[in-house]
Amino acid sequence: MQWEPDTAFSSASGFPNPIGTRREFQPPSQSRASTMTNSRELASVLAAETCRRPVAMVAPSQVDDLLVAIRAAGEAGVPIVLGTPEQRSATFGNAVGSTGLPIVELPVDSDGVRVLAATSGTTGRARFVAWTDEVLDHQAKATTTRICTGPSTRYGLALGVTSSYGFSVVNIAARIGGTVTAFSPTDHNGLIEAICSGSIDTLDTVPGVWRYLAAACSLHSDLLDAMTRLQVRGVGGEVVPHSLLNFYAEAGAPLHNGYGLTEAGPNVAISYGAAYGVHTVGTPLPGTGVRVTHDGAVLVSGPSLARRILDTVTGQYVDNPAVDADGWLDTGDVGAVDESGRLTILGRSDGLLVGHGKKLHSSILEETFRDLASDSADLVALQLDPHRIGRPRVVIAVIDDPATAPMRLGTEFTARARQFPPEFRVREIVQVGRDEVRTTASGKLDRHDLSALVTMYLEDNGGSRCVRTF
């Protein structure tokens, strides 16, 4: 085996100087896939590198490679780095070429850290939080206890395995057992074939994929029946529309809505079994505590919390500032707990609308008008003051293909809008093309960028894009 010379890479993404460098392992006359088949050999290489300076291994994007990497990194005591290429390059620099095994040089020893996981970036630049063996063990055991899976389970995954959600499924297979079959979220034919053939026992994916599968039931007569036979129909990553949850519940194939965030390990609650509630994310996982404050802020405690983060400015591990002295993590989300202890997540705290001392979360408005738009549209309620006169108003952005029919207005829309106090009545509908919308590095909607875009349209009086409702 041989290693390429160390190469420092500058960040091409406009972020400050990266805290480390990245190098690639490239044995002669071997493909990348073949380098990932021997965890013991890989562990010895990683251990040798660690003797020279602190390093971490960038998580491979293929499931089988990732499982080998998890074993090797664990034996060598080297962390694995999760996240998108954009998130990693912003912190550690860009790699040149794509062959070999990526190695990241860290600025500090990472004793006890098994995974450095990137947060979603919905509140700004992504951070990397530290997961230990204790965190990963608890996550695997608590999650499988809730969803009743075990060493023989065949997991299906239509998510990126280097996301926190996707990795949580791979972590179960690595620590509890089972197999994982990964699909691209756009591989609809592959997903339908796997579901109908019974080759997977579970499927975890995002709402958009479940929405497609619901529509595909009209073309595949056996699909809905096959989905009822899945042991777990996991959905997460964003707030799930009630209409989608209702469809599957009424069809006898309820979605098992989950809630989690990277800083919590990531899984916090899953709506499954006795914990199921159609519009909730269920009760907290065993050993996990959830508390909702008087103003709706969701706090989480438990052994899965990432209590340390890698400070990308100082290059040191520091205590997570979002965890208070009593061990409660401020998630930045808004929610409610019902009398049975089931948690409902309304959305991020930056989606909270405020007017005349009253508060309303934007997701309530979005859900109220959801069925008046096309099935493919996304609705986002915003509170904007485009003319900067101190009088913010509520606007709904309808994100869709420009060729799609616009949102239906009329007496039904007006009647629903009048259910809300004047400060929360929707004053304008703004059509936004899907290709105009930016996302965060993890693929979530960038609300700040969308607000700026819609404000620009309102400043120009919207033109054909904007329709006043009152």
C-alpha positions as CSV (number, residue, x, y, z in Angstrom):
1,M,0.0,0.0,0.0
2,Q,1.1,3.6,-0.5
3,W,-0.2,6.9,0.5
4,E,-0.3,10.0,-1.7
5,P,1.6,13.0,-0.4
6,D,-0.2,15.3,2.0
7,T,-2.0,18.0,0.1
8,A,-3.6,21.1,1.6
9,F,-6.8,22.3,-0.1
10,S,-8.2,25.8,0.1
11,S,-12.0,26.2,0.5
12,A,-13.7,27.0,-2.8
13,S,-17.0,27.7,-1.1
14,G,-16.4,31.2,0.2
15,F,-16.2,30.1,3.8
16,P,-13.3,31.0,6.1
17,N,-10.1,29.0,6.0
18,P,-10.7,25.3,6.7
19,I,-9.4,23.9,10.0
20,G,-7.7,20.9,8.4
21,T,-6.5,19.2,5.3
22,R,-7.7,16.2,3.4
23,R,-5.8,13.4,1.8
24,E,-6.7,10.3,-0.1
25,F,-5.7,6.7,0.2
26,Q,-5.0,5.1,-3.2
27,P,-3.4,1.6,-3.2
28,P,-1.8,0.8,-6.6
29,S,-3.8,-1.2,-9.1
30,Q,-6.9,-1.4,-6.9
31,S,-10.4,0.1,-7.3
32,R,-11.9,2.2,-4.6
33,A,-14.5,-0.5,-3.9
34,S,-11.8,-3.2,-3.3
35,T,-10.0,-1.0,-0.8
36,M,-13.1,-1.0,1.4
37,T,-13.5,-4.8,1.8
38,N,-10.9,-5.5,4.5
39,S,-11.7,-3.6,7.7
40,R,-8.6,-5.0,9.5
41,E,-6.2,-3.9,6.8
42,L,-7.9,-0.5,6.7
43,A,-7.8,-0.2,10.5
44,S,-4.1,-0.7,10.5
45,V,-3.6,2.0,7.9
46,L,-5.8,4.4,9.9
47,A,-3.9,3.6,13.1
48,A,-0.6,4.3,11.5
49,E,-1.9,7.6,10.3
50,T,-3.2,8.5,13.7
51,C,0.3,8.0,15.2
52,R,1.5,10.9,13.0
53,R,-1.3,13.4,13.6
54,P,-5.1,13.4,14.4
55,V,-7.2,12.2,11.5
56,A,-10.7,11.3,10.7
57,M,-12.2,9.3,7.8
58,V,-14.9,10.8,5.6
59,A,-17.9,8.5,5.5
60,P,-18.3,6.6,2.2
61,S,-21.6,7.1,0.5
62,Q,-22.3,3.4,-0.2
63,V,-23.8,1.3,2.6
64,D,-21.4,-1.7,2.3
65,D,-18.4,0.6,2.3
66,L,-19.7,2.5,5.2
67,L,-20.2,-0.6,7.3
68,V,-16.6,-1.6,6.6
69,A,-15.5,1.9,7.5
70,I,-17.4,1.9,10.8
71,R,-15.6,-1.3,11.8
72,A,-12.2,-0.2,10.7
73,A,-12.5,3.3,12.3
74,G,-13.7,1.8,15.5
75,E,-10.7,-0.6,15.7
76,A,-8.3,2.3,15.0
77,G,-10.0,4.8,17.3
78,V,-10.6,7.2,14.4
79,P,-13.8,9.3,14.0
80,I,-16.0,9.1,10.9
81,V,-17.1,12.4,9.4
82,L,-20.7,12.7,8.3
83,G,-22.3,15.3,6.1
84,T,-22.6,16.5,2.6
85,P,-19.5,17.4,0.5
86,E,-20.4,21.0,0.9
87,Q,-20.6,20.8,4.6
88,R,-17.3,19.0,4.9
89,S,-15.4,21.2,2.4
90,A,-16.6,24.3,4.3
91,T,-14.9,23.0,7.4
92,F,-12.1,20.8,6.3
93,G,-11.3,22.0,2.8
94,N,-11.9,20.5,-0.7
95,A,-10.4,17.3,-2.0
96,V,-9.0,17.0,-5.5
97,G,-10.2,14.0,-7.4
98,S,-12.6,11.3,-6.2
99,T,-10.5,8.1,-6.1
100,G,-9.3,6.4,-3.0
101,L,-10.3,6.8,0.6
102,P,-10.6,10.4,1.9
103,I,-8.8,11.2,5.1
104,V,-9.4,14.4,7.0
105,E,-6.7,15.9,9.2
106,L,-8.1,17.2,12.5
107,P,-6.7,20.0,14.5
108,V,-7.0,18.2,17.8
109,D,-7.1,14.6,19.2
110,S,-10.6,13.1,19.2
111,D,-10.3,10.6,22.1
112,G,-13.6,8.8,22.5
113,V,-15.3,10.5,19.5
114,R,-16.7,7.9,17.1
115,V,-18.6,10.2,14.7
116,L,-18.4,13.9,13.8
117,A,-21.9,14.6,12.4
118,A,-22.8,17.8,10.6
119,T,-25.9,19.6,11.7
120,S,-28.5,20.5,9.0
121,G,-27.5,24.1,8.7
122,T,-31.0,25.5,9.0
123,T,-29.8,28.1,11.5
124,G,-26.7,29.1,9.4
125,R,-23.4,27.3,8.7
126,A,-23.4,23.7,9.7
127,R,-21.6,22.6,12.9
128,F,-20.0,19.2,13.6
129,V,-21.1,17.5,16.8
130,A,-19.4,14.6,18.5
131,W,-21.0,11.2,19.0
132,T,-19.4,8.7,21.3
133,D,-19.9,5.0,21.6
134,E,-22.3,5.6,24.4
135,V,-24.4,7.8,22.2
136,L,-24.4,5.4,19.3
137,D,-25.1,2.3,21.5
138,H,-28.0,4.0,23.2
139,Q,-29.5,5.2,19.8
140,A,-29.4,1.7,18.3
141,K,-30.9,0.0,21.4
142,A,-33.6,2.6,22.1
143,T,-34.6,2.9,18.4
144,T,-34.9,-0.9,17.9
145,T,-36.8,-1.3,21.2
146,R,-39.3,1.2,19.9
147,I,-39.8,-0.1,16.4
148,C,-39.4,-3.8,17.3
149,T,-36.6,-4.7,14.9
150,G,-33.6,-7.0,15.4
151,P,-30.6,-8.8,13.9
152,S,-32.6,-10.4,11.1
153,T,-34.4,-7.2,9.9
154,R,-33.9,-6.1,6.3
155,Y,-33.8,-2.3,6.4
156,G,-34.7,-0.2,3.4
157,L,-33.4,3.3,3.1
158,A,-34.1,6.0,0.6
159,L,-31.9,8.6,2.2
160,G,-28.3,9.6,2.0
161,V,-26.4,7.3,4.4
162,T,-24.1,10.2,5.4
163,S,-27.0,12.2,6.7
164,S,-27.8,11.9,10.4
165,Y,-31.1,10.2,9.7
166,G,-29.6,7.8,7.1
167,F,-26.6,7.0,9.3
168,S,-28.9,6.1,12.3
169,V,-30.3,3.2,10.3
170,V,-26.8,2.0,9.2
171,N,-25.7,2.4,12.9
172,I,-28.4,-0.1,13.9
173,A,-27.2,-2.6,11.4
174,A,-23.6,-2.1,12.6
175,R,-24.4,-2.5,16.3
176,I,-27.5,-4.7,16.5
177,G,-27.4,-6.5,13.2
178,G,-29.5,-6.7,10.1
179,T,-29.0,-5.7,6.5
180,V,-29.5,-2.4,4.8
181,T,-30.5,-1.8,1.2
182,A,-30.1,1.8,0.1
183,F,-32.0,3.4,-2.8
184,S,-31.8,6.8,-4.4
185,P,-34.9,8.8,-3.4
186,T,-35.6,9.2,-7.1
187,D,-35.3,5.4,-7.9
188,H,-39.1,5.0,-7.8
189,N,-39.1,1.8,-9.8
190,G,-36.5,0.2,-7.5
191,L,-38.4,1.2,-4.4
192,I,-41.7,-0.1,-5.8
193,E,-40.1,-3.4,-6.8
194,A,-38.5,-3.9,-3.4
195,I,-41.7,-3.2,-1.6
196,C,-43.9,-5.4,-3.8
197,S,-41.4,-8.3,-3.8
198,G,-41.1,-8.2,0.0
199,S,-37.3,-7.9,-0.2
200,I,-37.2,-5.2,2.6
201,D,-39.0,-5.2,6.0
202,T,-38.8,-1.5,6.6
203,L,-38.5,1.7,4.6
204,D,-37.2,5.0,5.9
205,T,-37.4,8.1,3.7
206,V,-38.6,11.7,3.4
207,P,-42.2,12.9,2.9
208,G,-41.7,13.6,-0.8
209,V,-41.0,9.9,-1.5
210,W,-44.0,8.7,0.5
211,R,-46.1,11.3,-1.5
212,Y,-44.9,9.7,-4.8
213,L,-45.6,6.2,-3.6
214,A,-49.1,7.3,-2.6
215,A,-49.7,8.6,-6.1
216,A,-48.2,5.5,-7.6
217,C,-50.8,3.3,-5.9
218,S,-53.2,4.2,-8.7
219,L,-50.8,2.6,-11.3
220,H,-49.7,-0.4,-9.2
221,S,-52.6,-2.3,-7.9
222,D,-50.6,-4.3,-5.4
223,L,-48.4,-1.5,-4.1
224,L,-50.7,-0.3,-1.3
225,D,-51.3,-3.8,0.0
226,A,-47.5,-4.4,-0.1
227,M,-46.9,-1.3,1.9
228,T,-49.2,-2.5,4.7
229,R,-46.9,-5.5,5.1
230,L,-43.8,-3.3,5.8
231,Q,-43.0,-3.5,9.5
232,V,-41.8,0.1,9.6
233,R,-42.8,2.9,7.3
234,G,-40.5,5.6,8.7
235,V,-40.7,9.2,7.7
236,G,-38.8,12.2,8.9
237,G,-36.4,15.0,8.0
238,E,-39.1,17.7,8.0
239,V,-42.6,18.4,9.1
240,V,-45.0,15.9,7.4
241,P,-48.3,17.2,5.9
242,H,-51.4,15.9,7.8
243,S,-52.9,15.0,4.4
244,L,-50.1,12.5,3.8
245,L,-50.4,11.1,7.3
246,N,-54.1,10.8,6.9
247,F,-53.9,9.0,3.5
248,Y,-51.6,6.2,4.9
249,A,-53.5,5.9,8.2
250,E,-56.8,5.5,6.4
251,A,-55.3,3.0,4.0
252,G,-54.2,0.8,6.9
253,A,-50.5,1.5,6.3
254,P,-49.8,4.3,8.9
255,L,-46.5,6.2,8.5
256,H,-44.3,6.1,11.6
257,N,-43.4,9.7,11.9
258,G,-40.2,10.4,13.8
259,Y,-38.5,13.4,15.3
260,G,-34.8,13.9,15.8
261,L,-31.9,16.2,15.3
262,T,-28.2,15.7,15.0
263,E,-27.4,17.2,18.4
264,A,-29.7,14.6,20.0
265,G,-28.0,11.6,18.5
266,P,-30.3,11.9,16.3
267,N,-33.5,10.0,17.2
268,V,-35.7,11.5,19.9
269,A,-39.2,10.1,19.3
270,I,-41.0,7.7,16.9
271,S,-44.7,7.3,16.5
272,Y,-44.9,3.5,16.5
273,G,-46.9,0.8,18.4
274,A,-48.4,2.0,21.6
275,A,-46.6,5.4,21.1
276,Y,-48.4,6.0,17.7
277,G,-50.5,9.0,17.1
278,V,-51.5,9.9,13.5
279,H,-50.4,13.5,13.6
280,T,-47.7,13.2,16.2
281,V,-44.1,11.9,16.4
282,G,-45.1,9.7,19.3
283,T,-43.6,9.5,22.7
284,P,-39.8,9.9,23.5
285,L,-37.6,6.9,23.0
286,P,-36.6,4.9,26.2
287,G,-34.2,6.9,28.3
288,T,-35.0,10.2,26.5
289,G,-36.7,13.2,28.1
290,V,-38.7,15.8,26.3
291,R,-40.0,19.0,27.8
292,V,-42.0,21.8,26.1
293,T,-41.8,25.3,27.7
294,H,-44.6,27.7,28.1
295,D,-43.8,29.3,24.8
296,G,-43.6,26.0,22.9
297,A,-39.8,25.5,22.8
298,V,-38.9,21.8,22.7
299,L,-36.1,20.7,25.1
300,V,-34.5,17.3,25.0
301,S,-32.4,15.4,27.5
302,G,-30.8,11.9,27.7
303,P,-27.7,9.8,27.0
304,S,-27.9,10.5,23.3
305,L,-27.1,14.2,23.5
306,A,-24.0,15.4,21.8
307,R,-22.5,17.3,24.6
308,R,-19.4,18.4,22.7
309,I,-19.0,20.1,19.3
310,L,-15.9,20.8,17.2
311,D,-15.4,24.6,17.2
312,T,-14.4,25.4,13.6
313,V,-12.8,28.7,14.7
314,T,-10.5,27.5,17.5
315,G,-10.1,24.0,16.3
316,Q,-11.0,22.6,19.7
317,Y,-13.8,20.5,21.2
318,V,-16.0,22.7,23.3
319,D,-19.1,22.1,25.4
320,N,-22.3,22.3,23.3
321,P,-23.7,25.8,24.1
322,A,-27.3,24.6,23.3
323,V,-27.1,22.2,26.3
324,D,-27.8,23.9,29.6
325,A,-26.2,23.1,33.0
326,D,-29.1,20.7,33.8
327,G,-28.5,18.7,30.6
328,W,-31.4,20.0,28.5
329,L,-30.8,20.7,24.8
330,D,-32.7,23.6,23.3
331,T,-33.6,22.1,19.9
332,G,-34.7,25.3,18.3
333,D,-38.0,23.6,17.4
334,V,-41.6,24.5,18.5
335,G,-44.0,21.8,19.6
336,A,-46.6,20.5,22.0
337,V,-47.2,17.4,24.2
338,D,-50.6,15.9,24.6
339,E,-52.1,14.3,27.6
340,S,-50.7,10.9,26.6
341,G,-47.2,12.3,26.3
342,R,-47.1,12.2,22.5
343,L,-45.1,15.0,20.9
344,T,-46.2,17.2,18.0
345,I,-43.6,19.2,16.2
346,L,-44.8,22.4,14.6
347,G,-41.5,23.4,13.0
348,R,-38.5,25.6,13.7
349,S,-38.8,28.5,16.0
350,D,-38.0,30.9,13.1
351,G,-41.4,29.8,11.7
352,L,-43.2,31.4,14.6
353,L,-45.5,34.3,13.6
354,V,-46.0,37.0,16.1
355,G,-48.6,39.8,16.2
356,H,-50.2,42.0,18.9
357,G,-48.9,39.7,21.6
358,K,-50.2,36.6,20.0
359,K,-48.2,33.7,18.5
360,L,-49.0,31.2,15.7
361,H,-46.7,28.7,14.0
362,S,-46.5,29.0,10.3
363,S,-47.1,25.2,9.9
364,I,-50.7,25.7,11.1
365,L,-51.5,28.1,8.2
366,E,-49.6,25.9,5.7
367,E,-51.7,22.9,6.8
368,T,-55.0,24.9,6.6
369,F,-54.5,25.7,2.9
370,R,-52.5,22.7,1.8
371,D,-55.3,21.0,-0.2
372,L,-56.0,24.2,-2.2
373,A,-52.7,23.9,-4.0
374,S,-51.5,21.2,-6.4
375,D,-50.3,17.9,-5.0
376,S,-46.7,18.7,-6.0
377,A,-46.6,22.1,-4.4
378,D,-45.0,23.1,-1.1
379,L,-46.5,25.9,0.9
380,V,-44.5,28.2,3.2
381,A,-46.1,30.8,5.4
382,L,-43.9,33.9,6.0
383,Q,-44.3,37.1,7.9
384,L,-42.7,39.9,6.0
385,D,-42.5,43.7,5.9
386,P,-41.5,44.3,2.3
387,H,-41.8,48.1,2.5
388,R,-40.1,48.3,5.9
389,I,-42.9,50.4,7.5
390,G,-43.2,48.4,10.7
391,R,-46.3,46.5,9.6
392,P,-45.4,42.9,8.8
393,R,-48.0,40.9,7.0
394,V,-48.6,37.2,6.4
395,V,-47.8,35.8,2.9
396,I,-47.9,32.3,1.6
397,A,-45.3,31.2,-0.9
398,V,-46.4,28.4,-3.2
399,I,-43.3,26.6,-4.5
400,D,-44.0,24.5,-7.6
401,D,-43.3,24.1,-11.3
402,P,-44.3,27.3,-13.1
403,A,-46.5,25.3,-15.5
404,T,-48.6,23.9,-12.6
405,A,-52.0,25.4,-12.0
406,P,-51.9,28.2,-9.3
407,M,-53.4,27.9,-5.9
408,R,-57.2,27.9,-5.9
409,L,-58.7,31.0,-4.3
410,G,-62.3,31.9,-3.8
411,T,-64.9,31.5,-1.1
412,E,-63.3,28.4,0.4
413,F,-60.0,30.2,0.8
414,T,-61.6,33.3,2.2
415,A,-63.6,31.3,4.7
416,R,-60.5,29.5,6.0
417,A,-58.5,32.6,6.2
418,R,-61.1,34.4,8.3
419,Q,-60.8,31.6,11.0
420,F,-57.6,33.4,12.0
421,P,-57.2,36.8,13.8
422,P,-56.5,39.7,11.4
423,E,-52.8,39.8,12.2
424,F,-52.5,36.2,10.9
425,R,-54.7,36.4,7.8
426,V,-52.9,35.6,4.6
427,R,-52.7,38.9,2.6
428,E,-50.9,37.6,-0.5
429,I,-50.2,34.4,-2.3
430,V,-46.8,34.5,-4.2
431,Q,-45.9,31.8,-6.8
432,V,-42.3,30.8,-6.7
433,G,-40.6,28.4,-9.2
434,R,-39.0,25.4,-7.6
435,D,-35.8,26.1,-9.5
436,E,-35.6,29.5,-7.7
437,V,-35.5,28.1,-4.2
438,R,-32.3,27.4,-2.5
439,T,-31.7,24.7,0.1
440,T,-29.3,24.3,2.9
441,A,-26.3,21.9,2.6
442,S,-28.5,19.1,3.9
443,G,-31.2,19.7,1.4
444,K,-33.7,21.5,3.6
445,L,-35.5,24.6,2.5
446,D,-33.6,27.8,3.2
447,R,-36.3,30.0,4.7
448,H,-34.1,33.0,5.0
449,D,-33.3,33.0,1.3
450,L,-37.0,32.3,0.4
451,S,-38.0,35.3,2.6
452,A,-35.6,37.5,0.7
453,L,-36.9,36.3,-2.7
454,V,-40.5,36.8,-1.8
455,T,-39.8,40.2,-0.3
456,M,-38.2,41.2,-3.6
457,Y,-41.3,40.2,-5.5
458,L,-43.6,42.1,-3.1
459,E,-41.4,45.2,-3.3
460,D,-42.1,45.1,-7.1
461,N,-45.8,44.6,-6.4
462,G,-45.5,41.0,-7.4
463,G,-46.6,41.3,-11.0
464,S,-48.3,38.1,-12.2
465,R,-46.6,36.1,-9.4
466,C,-48.6,37.9,-6.6
467,V,-52.3,37.7,-5.8
468,R,-53.8,39.7,-3.0
469,T,-56.4,37.9,-1.0
470,F,-57.9,40.7,1.2
